[in-house]
Amino acid sequence: MPPVFRLWTALTGLIALSSCEPVHTAPAHTAPVHTAPIHPMASQVQDVLPPAAPPRPPALTAQLTELVAGIDPIATPPRTRHLRPDGRPLYANRLLLEGSPYLRQHAHNPVDWRPWGDEAFADAQRLGRPVLLSVGYATCHWCHVMEEESFEDPEIAAFLNDHFVCVKVDREERPDVDAVYMTAVTALTGRGGWPMTVFLTPDRQPFYGGTYFPAREGDRGSGRAAFLPLIQLIHEKYSTDPAEAQHAAERLSAEIQRRMAPPISTVDHIPDVGTFAKAAAHFGSRSDPTYGGLTGAPKFPSSMPVRLLLRLHQRTGHQEPLDIARLALDQMAAGGLRDHLAGGFHRYSTDAQWRVPHFEKMLYDQGLLALAYLDAWQVSGLGRDAKVARGILDDALANLQSPEGAFYSALDADSASPTGEKVEGWFYTWTPAELTAVLSADDAALATEWFGAVPAGHVDGRSVLHTPQTLTDLSTARRQPPEVLQQRLDTLSATLLQARSLRPPPLRDEKVVTAWNGLLISALAKAGHLLGDPAYTREAARAADFLWTTLRVDGRLHRIWTGTPRQTAMLEDHAFLAAGMLDLFEATGDPLWLTRARTLTQDVDTHFADPVHGAWFRTPADSEALLVREKPDRDGAVPSGTSAHLMNLLRLHALTTDDTYRAQADAGFVALSPILSRAPAAMSETMVSLDWRHSRVYEVAIVVPEEGDPEPMRRAVAQSGSLHHVLVMVRGDPTALQAEVPWIEGKVARDGQVTAYVCEGGTCQAPTTDPETVLAALSRSPS
């Protein structure tokens, strides 16, 4: 840790802070229930003020009281253990007025939480108090643990209410706020995670922070910072020497600005193809040769950029990138990271074998992994990749889709066990006895063998379903044909899925995030085109149309929908939704999607571009001014909006021939050249875009006459293995499309048959009605 930041760390006597995502430490203990004194007017809900909280404006008190009085504790049990005799919550804070599911989870804590905003910091200034900033999200397991241990604890809550102004932020709604203060935490501790716990001055400068803290000393073993003594010590030091806290905050803020300021490029050319060799060497040296992914644990699917490796294989013809990608894909699909009954994927694996996951399901993982398996199917032609992609999308459609067609954010890791206790992964895991109770004896034995169930279990005495052997191995061991076994396995899996659906389901975060929906729209549209399943395309269009018509208000896209649109959209929201629109255009040929994609791309240029140093900021120019205006130059669990926008620009150039798009992309590559040259693996999705920029890109038009069947030609394009082409489906007269796609002028169906045109840079091969000719034309190396 830099010496400049040792002051506040020394105050607690701690150098290393624990992460929010400790991988399978002891299970969270169940805190004792604190019985609140019965208020004489409790049944009439006349007092909802948390303990030791400052008085509220009368209008706010009346509003919160009315909302609490309207709660039906049977229909919607309050998320708190502090209850009145009639079952209504004893306390309510300002988060009850918020739309975020995560913030509303904390609305009845005894902590007097406030949302991020000027009012909270003005009150901190008026009261002379520091601000406790707690950042998390609705399906974060360790956020729930810290809530139960600390934020539901009356003693801790009263101390916080008496000495701090407490602010809650949903990191999924405000990733800009999260990024700034996570930079502070990593500067102080060398690591990050959620829940994120940061202490700020009233002018929003951080002076101390960490992630998860157990409530009291010894709660989770020795050597961990405990929350109650920490807040007591910070209050003491802040109240006796606020100037020193301010000094530490100024130094830490300067460090945040230094770390988040992207390097300024001193070159005037885009990175060359040598950058790809550096990226390949990086992943080749760090890949796990046995289980795939990066070496060690925990293992995140996003940490092994399969899409880039597949393109490096195509570019060079080298086998190693393909082998690394294939091993990761196959091991992830076989492990417990994958939900083998429903088809989707959990967040990450806690071990090196992909066996025991952290059980939350995030929408963005479903979109990204479906796209990766679809790319792999294009390159390798293996049916198992298509099957995995279908499973991911079917699970999202069944369990994450809203009635309006958009997609919710996540499913929680925790679920209720038969005792009513919340247990991570209980919904997804099985014991041998549970398998036997649902299946016949023979099928239970087969399921136990196939899914690797063991009497001791893998987590808390329960087994995580995974497939430790291939179907061929199982067929040999059982001396049964693979097709017979597969049919049995499909049948018993459906039976298990039906039985599992009767369990109390995990909490679903019913928040619609534009960026994450854009990822799933892309995956659905691509699957509809590549796998020849128009049902996927229809669902992609339904989601995209909802986002466009509902979350675009007065010409500005919004990031969040929870019944109403909220939060002006960020760079990634525009970029991922525009990518989904482009994928829908290629899948359908409907110019509506291309027009909308161009509008969103123009919005990025208008509101996010850096006119001085190039590239794009994460937040629009008219957004709230934070300590730093972030300019994304890294990919994380989700690719940066920068990476996605670069690919959109290149695809739009190929479709429209408008050189402005290519010029904007090239300027972006130049601005990012310092990070791409030094550490290309940090922006693997930007490297995917750079690969496109240095590749032979084909323009493909399929002209479909009335009554014509485009399926054979579409299938030829899909099966060509090409990852470097744009596709335009023209039905009937192409005139209507010419304004958007000039190069389709004069391209008509020959002799009343479906006709394909394969072009490169405006030069076209002879039109053909033979799918095999198209297949051969698109199968050449992209370099």
N, C-alpha and C positions, 0 to 999 in steps of 0.2 A: 504494500500500500504506500502511495506517495506520502512523504512526511507531512505535506501540507494538509492532509486529511486525517491525521492521527488524533487530533484534539478530541473530537466527540466520540471516536471509537475508544480512546483511552478512558473516557469518563465511565464507560460501561465495563471496562476490563475485558473487552472482547475484541479479537482481531477478525475471526471468521464468523460470519453469520450463516445460519442454516437456510437452505433453499426451500421454496414452496413445494418443490416436487422431490422430496427425499424418497428414494425408491424403496418402498416396502420397509419402512421403519415399523415400530410397534403400532398396532391399530389405534385409532383415536379413542381415548377413553370417553365414556359417557359421563358428562358432568352432572353433579347432583342437581335435582330440581330445586330451585329457590322459590319457596312459597311467599308470594307477595302479601303484605297486609291487606286485608279486605277493606277497601274504601267504603265508608258508610253509604255512598251513593254509587257504588260500583255498577250495579245493574243498569243505572241510567247513563253510564259512561260520561261522567262530568269532568274527569281529569285524566289526560293522557300524557302529561309531561314526564319525561324520563327523570330519574333521580339526579338531583343536584344540577339540573340543566337551568340555564338562565331563563328568565321569563320570556314568553313569546308575545308578539303582537296579538291583541284580542281577536282580530279577524282570522289569523292563522290558527289560533287555538280552536275557534268555533268551527273552522273548516275541517281540521283533523278530527275533532270530536264527532262531527256529523258523519265523517267517513267511517270511523270506528263503529259508531252506533249502527251503521248500515251493513256491517259484516255479518254474514251468516256462518257461524263457526262450524256448523255441520257440513254445509255444502263446500265451504272453502276454509278449512282449518287454518288458523293463523300460524305463520312460521316463527314461532317463539315458544318458549316454555313459561313465559310470564303471562298468565291468563287470569281473567276475572272469573268469578263463580259461574257466570253465564257462558263462559267459553270464549268471550271476546278478548282481544289483546289488552294488556294493562297499559302499554305504552304505544305511542306513535310519534314518529319524527317526520321531517320534511320529505323524506324519500317516498312516503306514501303518495305524494303528488306527482312522482316521476313516472315515465313510461317504460324505463329499462327494467326488464325482469330481474336483473341482478340487483339493482338498487332497491327494488320493491321487496326482495328477499330480506333486506335489512331494515325495513320500515318499522318493525316492532321490536327491534333490539332496545335495551335500556340505554344504549349510546344515543346521544342526541345528534344523529347524522344529518349532514346537509349535502346537497349536490354541489358539484363544482360550479363556481360562479362568483361574481363580484360581491354579492351580499355576504357570503361566508368570510371572505378576506377583509371586507370592511369591518365586520364585527370583530374579527381577530385584532385588527388595528385599534379599534375603539376600546377593546377589553385588555389590550396589551398581552395577548396570549399567542403562543405558537399554534400552528395548524398541524393536526395529524391527518395526513393523506393516506387513505387505504384504497388500493387499486386491485381489482380482481375481475372475475367474470362468473356467469351464472352456473357453469358446469365445472368449476375448479374445485377439486376435492379438498385441497389444503386450505382454500378460502373458507369452505364449510367448516373445516376443523377449527380454524382460528376464530371463526364466528362463534362456534359452540363453546370453545374454551375461554375466550376472552371477551368478545363483544356481547355475549349473553350473560356475562358474569356481573352481578350488580355492583360489587365492590370496584371492579375495574372500570365499569361504565360510569359510576359516580365520580371517580377520580378524573376520568377523561372529561366528563361534562363540566367539572368544576375548574379545570386548569387548561383545557385545550379547546379549540374549535375543530370539530371532527368532520372531515369531508370524505365522501365515498365517490369513486369514479369507476364506471364500467369501461374496462380497457377496450372492449369491442366497439363501443360507441365513440370513445375518444382515444384512438390510438396515438394521436399527436401528443396528448397529455402524458399517456403511458410512456411513449418513447423518450420524452425529455427526462422524466424522473427515473426511468429505468437506467438511463445513462448515468445518473447520479449514483444509484445503488451499485452498479457495476464498477464505477470509479472507486467507491468506498470499499467494496467487499470482494471484487473480482468475479462476481457471479450475479445472476438475476433470477427472477421467478415470481410466481404469484401464490398467495397474496403479496403485493408489494406494500411496504410500510415505510413511509417517508415523513420526516418532520420538517416543516417549512416555517420561515418567517412570514409575517403578514403580507409582505410584498412578493410572496410566492417563490422565494429562493430556498432551496433545500440546504439543511445543515447536518442532517443525519438520516440514515435509512438502512433498511434491510428487507427481508422477505417475511417468511413465517417465523413467528416467535411463540413458543409455548407460554401458557399463562403465568406460571409460577416456577420458581427455581426447583429443579429436580423432577418436573413433570415428565420430561422425556429423557431422563438421564442427565448426568453432569456435563458441564462444558458448553451448555447452550444458553444463550441469552434468554432471559425470561421477560415477558412483556410488562408485568406489573412493576417490578423493580426498575425496569428501563424507563417507563414513563414517569415514575417518581423521581428518578435521578435527573432526567431531562427537564422536568418542571423545576427542580431545585436549582440546577445550573442556569437555566434560561432566566429564571426570575431574579437570581443574584447577579448575573453577568450577561445581560442581553447583548451588550456590545460585542463580546467575544463570539457569541452565537452568530451575530450579524457578520462579523469578520470571516468566520468559517464559511458562512453561506455565500459570501461574495467570492471567496476563493473557489468553492465547489461550483458555483454558477459559471465562473470563468472556465473551469475545466470542462463542464458540459458543453459550453460553446466551442471550445477547442476540439473536443471529440466529435461533435456533430457537424462541424464545418467540413464539407467535403473538400478534398484537395483540388486546387485550381489547375487545370490542364495548361501545359506550356507548349503543347504540340498542335499541329494543324491538320493531322491526318488520323483516320480511324485505325484502331489496332489491326495488325495484319494476322495472317493465318498461323503464325508462330504461337499466338496466344492459345490456340487449341491444344498444342502439344504440352504446354505448361499445365493446362487444366487436366488433361488426360493423365499426366504424370502425378499430379496431386491425388486424384482419386485412385489411381493404381497403387500408390504407396500406402493409402489409408484404408483400403477396402478389406473387409473380413473375408479371408479365403474359404472359410467353412460355412458361415451362416449368411454372408452377404451384408450389405450396408457397410457403414463405417465400423471399425473395430471398437470393441468395448461396449459398455452399457451406461445409461439407457440408449435405446436405438429409436431414432425418429425416421419415418419414411421420407420426410422432406430432405434429410441430410445426405441422401444419395441421389443425385440428379439424373435419374434414369433417362429423361428426355434428351439431355445433352449427350450422355454416353451413346445412345442409339445414333445420334447424328454424327458423333465422332467416328463411330464404326462405319457409317455410310460414306463419310468424307474420305477416310483413309483406307478402308478395306481391312483394317487391323481387327483381329479377333478379340483382343483383350477388352476393349470398351464394351463390346457386346456381351462377353462372358460376365463382366462385373455387373452389368445391368440385369442380365438374365438371372444370375444367382440371387440378387436382391429381390427381384420380382417373384421368383419361385419360392424363396424362403419366407417372404412376407405373406404370400398367399397360403402357405402351408401352416404357418404359425398361428398362435393364439391372437396375434394382432388382428387377424381377420375374424369376423363373426361368421362362422361356418354355417350357421343356420339361416341368417337373414341376408348375409352377403356383404355388408359394409365393413369398414375398418375402424378400429379404435385409434386413440391418439398416438400412443407410442408404446414400445416394449420396455419393460423394466429390466430385462435381461438381454444377454447377447444372442440368445437363440430365437428371438421374436415370439417367445412362448407366453409369458405372462404380461398382459398389457396394462396400461393405465386405461380404464374402461370407457372414458368419455368418447363420444363420437362427435366430431366437428364437421360441419358442412363443407368447409374448405378442403379438408382431407379427402372427402368423398369425391369432390370435383377434380382435385389434382391427381389422385390415384387413378380415377377412371381415365383421365387423359393419358396418363403414363402407360396404363395397360392397353389402351387403344393404339398408342404409338407403337408399342411392342408388337401388337398383333399385325400392324401394317408392315413392320420390318421382318418379323419372324414367321408370320402366318400361322401361329400356333393357336389352336382352338381354345386352349385353356386360358389364354390371355383375354379373348373375347368373353369367355364365360365369367371370368372374374370381373371384368368391366360391367357386364350385365348385372351381376349380383350387387355391385356397388350402387348402380343407378336404381335398380328395383327396390333396394332397401331405402334409399333416399325418397323415392316416390311413395313408398308405403308408410314411412315413419317420420319424415321431415317436411312433407309438402303441406302447405296451408290450403284451406278451401278455395282461396283466390288464385292458387296456382304457383305462388312464390314458395320459397323454401325457408324453413326455420333454421336457427343457427346451430343447435347442438342438442345432444342427449347427455344427461349427467352420467358420471361414473358411478354414483351411489344409487342404491335402490333398497327398498324395505325388505328385510328378511321376515320369516314367519313370526318372529318375536316383536316385529315393529321397529327394530333398530335399523338405522341406515348403515348398510355395509357396501363397500366398494365392490362392484362386479357381481353381487349376488344374483342379479337378474340373469346374467349370462353363463354362470358356472353350474356344475352338476356334481352330484355324488353318484356312485354306482347304484345306490338304492333308488335314487330318483329316476335313473335310466330304466331300471327294472320295473318300477311302478308304472311307467308310461308305455314301455315296449314289451313285446313277447320275449321269452327267455332267449330264443335264438337271435332276435334282432338286438336285444340288449347286449349280448355277447359280441355281436358284430360291431355295434356302436362303440362299445368300450375299447375294442381293438383298434378300430379305424380312427377314433377321435383321441386316442391316447389317454383315456381316463384311468386314474389309478386310485386305489383305496385311500392313500394319504392325501391325495389332492395336490394342487400346485400353489394354492393361495387360500389360507384360512380353512384348510381341510376340504376344499372343493376343487374340482378339476376344470381347467380351461380347455375347451374343445380345440384340438389342433389335429393335423394329419401328419404324424411322424413317418409314415411310409407312403409310397406311391400306390396307385391302384394296381399297377402291374405286380408289385411286390405282394400286395394283399391277395391278388388272384393266384399267384404262385403258391403262397402259403396255404390258402384255403382250397386250392385245386378247383376253382370255379372260374368260368369265363368272365372277363372284365365287364362285359356288357350286362351280365346277370347281376354281378355285384353292384354295378353302378345303379341299376334300377332299384335294387333293395335299399341302397344307401339314400337315394333320392326320396324314396317312400318314407323311410324311418326318419330322415331329416325333417320332412314336412310334418310328421307326427310330433317330433320334439319341438319344432317351432310353434305348432299349435298349442302344445302344453305350456311352453314358455310364455305365450301371450296371455295366459291366465294369471301370471305372477304380477304383483304391483310393478308397473313400469318405472323406469328412471324418469326423473324430471326432464321435461323438454323446455329448452329456452326458446320461447315463441317470439323471437325477435328476428325480423328480416333484415339482413345486412346486404346492401346492394352489391358490394364487391364479391362476396362469397356466392351470391346467387349468380353473378356473372360467370364464375368458374363452373358451376353446375350446368348452367345454360350451354356453355361451350361443350361440356362433356356429353350432354344429352343430344345436342345438335350433331356433333361428330359421330356419336353412336348411331343416330338415326340414319346418317349418310353411309358410314362405313359398314355397318352391320345390316343395312337394308331394313330397318325397323322404323316405319313412319310414326309409330306411337311415341317414340322418344322425341322425335322432331316436334310433334304436336305439343308435348309437355314443355319443351324448351321454348316454343313460341308463346305458349300461355304465360309462362313465368316472365319472359322478356316483355310481353305486352303489358302485364300488370305493373312491372317496374317502371316502364316508360310512362304509362298513363297516370300512375298513382304517386310515384316518387319524384317525378319531374314537375315542379311547381313554379309557375312564372318564369319558365326558361332555365331554372336551376335544379340540377339533380340533387336529391337528398340521400343520405347514407342509411338511415334507419327507418323502419316502419314497424310500429306496434299498435296499429289501428289508425294512426295518423303519421304522415311523414315528418321526420325530425333530423336534425343535424345536417348542415350543408355537406354534400359529398366531397370526398377527398380524391386524390389522384388515382388511387387504386380502384375506387368505385367507378370512375369514368372509364378507366382503362380495361378492367375486366368485363364490364358490361358491354363496352364497344367490341371487345373480342368475341363475346357471346353473340352479338348482333352479326358480326362478320361470319361466324360459323353458321348461323341460321341462314344468312344469304347464300352461302355455298351449298347448304343442304336443300334449300327450297327454290332458289332463283328469284325470290320475291325482292324487288328493289327497295321495298320499304325498309328492310333491315340494313341495307347498305347506306341508305340515306340517314338513318338514325345513327349508325356507327360513325359516319362522317360528322354529324352534328356533335356527338360526344367528343370526338377527337378535336374539333374546333374549340370546344369548350375548354379542353386542356390547354390549348395554345393561348386562349384568352385569359384564363384565371390562374394557371400554374407555372407557366414558363418563366425561366430566369433569363431576362434579356441581357444580363451583363456577363455571366459566366456559363450560360448554357444549361441544358438539362431542365428538370422540373422539380418544383417544390411539392411536398406532400399535401399542404393545405392551400386553399385559394388565397389570393392576395387580400381579400376583404374578411378573412377569418380572424378569430381572436389572436392577439399577439402574445405568444408565449416567450420563454427565455430564449428559445431558438426556433427559427422556422426551418424545420427539417427538410433536407433534400435527400431522398432515399438513394443510397448507393450500396445497399446490401440486400440480398434476399434472405428471408427468414423462413418461418413455418409456412408463410404465404409469400410467393414472389413479390417483389416490390412493384408498385405501380409504374415505376420507371421501366422495368423490364417488359411489362405487358404493353406499355404504350409504344415502345420501340418496335415491337413486332407488329402492332396495329398499323403504324406508319408505313412499314415495309409492305405489308399486305395491301394496304390502300394504294400504294404506288403501283403495285403490280396489277391491281384491278382497274384503276382509273387512269393510269399513265400520267398523273399529275406529279411533276417533278418536285413540287413543294414538299410533299410528304417525304420523299427520299432525302431531300436536303435537310429537313428537320431531324430525321433519324441520324444522318451522318453527323450533324452538329451535336446530337446527344452522345453518340459514340466518342466523339472527340473530347467532350466534357468529362466523360467517364473513363478516359484512357488511363489516368493514373491508377485507378483501382483495378481495371481490367488487365493492365500490364503487370501489376505487382501481385495481385491475388485474384485471378479470374474465377476461381471456385467460389468466391464470395458472392458472385452475381451469375449463377449458373443459367438462369433464365435470360439474362442479357446476352450471355454467350450463345444461347439458342438463337436469339435474334441476330447476333453477329455471324453465326453460321449461315443463316439465310442470306445475309448481306453479301457473303463471299461465295454463294452457291449459284448454280444454274437453276433459275426459277422458271417454271413453265406456267403459261396461261392456257387453261383448258376450257373450251366451250363445248357443251353438249346441247345440240339443237334438237328439240323434240317436236315433231309435227303432231297435229291433232290425231288422236287415237294411237299415237306412238308409245312404245314401252321403253322407257329409258333404263330399265333395270340392268340389262346386260352391260350397257356402256358404263353405268354408274359402278357396277361391280368391278369392271376392269380397272377403273381409276382407283377404287378402294384397295384392290388387291395388288396394285403395282408396286407397293412399298414406298412410293414417293412421299416424302415429308416436305417437299419444296415445290409446291404448286398452288395456284389459286384456281377455283372452279366456278364457272358460270353455267347455270342450267337455264336454257332459253326455251320457253314453250311458245311455239307459234312465231309470230312476227317479232324480230329482235329490236325493232325500232324504239319501243318504249324504254329499253335498257341502254340505248346508245348514249344518251346524255350522261349517264353515270359511268358506263364502261365503253369508251369509244372503240376499242379494238374488236368489238363483236360486229361492227358494221360489215354488211355483206355476207355474214355467215348464216347460211340457210340450210334447211334439211335437203339432202340430195335424194332425188327419186322417191320422195315421200317416206324416207327412212330416217331413223335416228342417226344423226351425223355428228362426229366429234372432230374438233379442230384442236391440235396441239401446237402451241406457239411458244417462242422464246424471244423476249425482247422485241415483240412486234413482228417477228418473222415466223410464218406458220408453215408447218408441214402440210402435205396434201390432205384435204378432208377425207375422212374415212367412215365407213359404216361398219367396219370390222372391229369388234372389241379387242381382239388379239393384237391388232396393230397399235391400238392405244396403250395396251398393257406393255408392249415392248418399248414404245416410245418413252414412257414414264419410268422405266426400270433402270435407266442408265445412272451412273454415279453423279451426284450433285456437284462435285468439285470440278 
